[in-house]
Amino acid sequence: MPGYGRALRRACPRCGHSPVFSSFYDLSHRCAGCDLLFEREPGYWIGAMIINTALISFLFLASMGLGMWLFWPDVPWGWLLGGVITLNAVIPVVFYPLSKTLWVALDLSFQEAAGERERR
């Protein structure tokens, strides 16, 4: 089973080798530990963008709901929207490298599940 914990540590989801990023955003082409190819085809990172979008959508709804709940009935809409927009601007930029390693881990789990079905 691929390591989602290893992916969250910005390490290779298969073997745990670290670092797999040459800079904060630049994922290496292959893992130096197990030779796992990270980007398999053009458009591969769309899955990582979906993970990132899903996270920020959840955080947007949760932070708006929490802000409204905390301040109801006198919700400071300007401050709440300013904070949520700032959150929506910062979190995707910071989280994108993690979404890449999480996507690789998810892809590995799909491959393992398909391999187990083929062996049966």
C-alpha positions in Angstrom: 0.0 0.0 0.0 1.4 3.4 -0.9 2.2 5.7 1.9 -0.1 8.7 2.2 1.9 9.7 5.3 5.1 9.7 3.2 3.4 11.8 0.6 2.4 14.3 3.2 6.0 14.5 4.3 6.9 15.4 0.6 8.7 12.1 0.2 8.2 9.3 -2.4 4.9 7.6 -1.7 6.3 4.2 -2.7 9.7 4.0 -0.9 9.8 7.1 1.4 13.0 8.5 -0.2 13.3 12.2 0.4 13.8 14.8 -1.0 11.8 14.3 -4.2 11.5 18.0 -4.8 14.4 19.9 -6.2 12.8 23.2 -5.0 9.6 24.0 -3.2 7.5 23.4 -6.3 9.7 21.4 -8.7 9.1 17.6 -8.3 12.0 15.5 -9.7 11.3 13.5 -12.8 12.0 10.2 -11.0 12.5 9.0 -7.4 16.2 8.6 -6.6 15.4 5.7 -4.2 13.1 3.4 -6.2 13.2 5.0 -9.7 9.4 5.7 -9.7 8.4 7.9 -12.6 6.3 10.7 -11.1 4.8 12.3 -14.2 3.5 9.4 -16.4 1.9 11.3 -19.2 0.9 14.9 -20.3 -1.9 16.1 -18.2 -1.0 13.8 -15.3 -1.1 16.6 -12.7 -4.8 17.4 -13.3 -5.5 14.9 -10.5 -3.3 17.0 -8.2 -5.2 20.1 -9.2 -8.5 18.4 -8.4 -7.2 17.5 -4.9 -6.1 21.1 -4.4 -9.4 22.4 -5.6 -11.4 20.0 -3.4 -9.4 21.1 -0.3 -9.8 24.8 -0.9 -13.5 24.3 -1.6 -13.9 22.5 1.7 -11.9 25.1 3.5 -13.9 27.9 2.0 -17.2 26.4 3.0 -16.0 25.4 6.5 -14.4 28.8 7.2 -17.5 30.7 6.0 -19.8 28.5 8.0 -17.6 28.8 11.1 -17.3 32.5 10.7 -21.0 32.9 10.4 -21.7 30.6 13.3 -19.2 32.4 15.6 -20.4 35.9 14.8 -24.1 35.4 14.2 -26.3 37.6 14.1 -23.8 40.5 13.6 -21.5 38.9 11.1 -18.6 41.2 10.0 -19.1 40.3 6.3 -16.1 42.5 5.1 -13.7 40.9 7.5 -15.0 37.4 7.0 -14.8 37.7 3.2 -11.4 39.3 3.4 -10.1 36.4 5.6 -11.7 33.7 3.4 -10.4 35.3 0.2 -6.9 35.5 1.7 -7.2 31.8 2.7 -8.3 30.9 -0.8 -5.3 32.8 -2.2 -2.6 31.4 0.1 -3.6 27.7 0.8 -3.6 26.5 -2.8 -0.2 27.9 -3.5 1.3 26.3 -0.3 -0.5 23.0 -0.7 0.1 22.3 -4.4 3.4 20.4 -3.9 1.7 18.2 -1.3 -1.2 17.6 -3.7 1.3 16.3 -6.2 2.7 13.7 -3.9 -0.8 12.8 -2.6 -1.9 12.3 -6.2 1.1 10.0 -6.9 0.1 8.0 -3.8 -3.5 7.8 -4.9 -2.4 6.7 -8.4 -0.2 4.0 -6.9 -3.1 2.7 -4.8 -5.2 2.5 -8.0 -2.4 0.6 -9.7 -2.1 -1.8 -6.8 -5.8 -2.5 -6.7 -5.9 -3.1 -10.5 -2.8 -5.4 -10.1 -4.5 -7.4 -7.4 -7.6 -7.9 -9.6 -5.5 -9.1 -12.5 -3.7 -11.6 -10.2 -7.0 -13.2 -9.2 
